[in-house]
Amino acid sequence: MNGRAITAVVVGIVSASCTVDIRPLKPKPKPVTRHHHQTHSDKKAAPRTQTVDANWMRNYKELETRNNYYIPADENIAADGGKYRVPAEVIQHNQDMMRAELKKNE
């Protein structure tokens, strides 16, 4: 046998005995993101209020009396000079009573 034939036989034997394992690459680990932890405080948010005049307040009290429907938020109404600071719940209550009055009159 000549040198080329021997080399071919050796390469064939070595190639046949080797295995090639083809796998997908491992995914890169995701970076760890740190989140800000929310802190809690004992402070309560100030209630949303609107300033109304004495005429609005008089009409509101008349509606409440006519409908005999009072809400706990009425206690949070504060006089401020000739005006009144009224919580959002009272404004919503006034609108609801006005809608009810309109439906009654239809």
N, C-alpha and C positions, 0 to 999 in steps of 0.2 A: 504494500500500500504506500502510496506516496504521502507527502506531508499535508497536501490539501485534503485528501480524503480523511485522514486521521483528524484533522482540525474540524472538518464538517461533522464527523461522528461525535467528537467531544462536545461541540457546540450543540448538537441535537440532543445529546443525553442531558447536558446541563440545562438546556431550555425546557426539556420535558419534565425535569424534576423540580423546576421553580414554578411557583404559583404567584399570580399577581392578583391582589385583592383590591378591587375598585369600589370605594364607598364615597358617598357624598361627604363633603367637608362638614365638620361640626359647626353648628351655628355659634356665632360669637355671643358671649354672655351679655345680657342687657345691662347697661350701667345702672347702678342704684341711685335713685333720685330721692333726696330727702325732702319731706314736706314740712311746712310750717305747722306746728300744732296750735290749734285755736285755744286761746286762753279765755277763761270765763271770769267775769267780774260780777260783783253784787250790784253794780249800778244798773238801774233800769232806764230804758230810753224814755225821754220826755214824750208825753202823749201829744199827738198832733192836734193842734187847736186852730181855730179861725176866730177872727174878731168880727163881731156883729154889733149892730146898733140897737138902741132901746126899742125901736119899732119892730125889728125882727124878733126880739125877745118877747115882746107883748103878744105878737101873733103866734109864736111858738107855744106860749103858756095857754093861750085861748084854745089852740088845737088840742093840746094835751087834756085840758079840762073837758072839752066837748066830747073827745073820744075816750076819756077816762083811762088813758094809757100812758103811764109814766115809766121811765127807765132809770136804772141806777146811775148812769152817766150824768144825770142831771145834777148830782152832787158835785161834779167837777167843774161846773160853770162858775167862772170867777168874774166879778165886776172889776172893771179897769177904767175908772173915770166915768164917762157917760157911755162907755162901750162895754161889751162882755166878751170874754175869751171862752169859746165853746169847743168842747171836744168833737172830733170827727163823728163819733157815734151819735151825738145829738143832732148834727147836721143831717146825717142819714135818716135818723128818726123823723125829723121834720119833713124831709122829702117823702118818706113813706106815708106819713099821715096826710100830706097834701094830695098824694096820688089816690089814697083811699077816699078822701073827700070828693075828688073829681069823679071817681067811679060811682059813688053814692048818688051824685047829682045827675048822672047820665040817664 
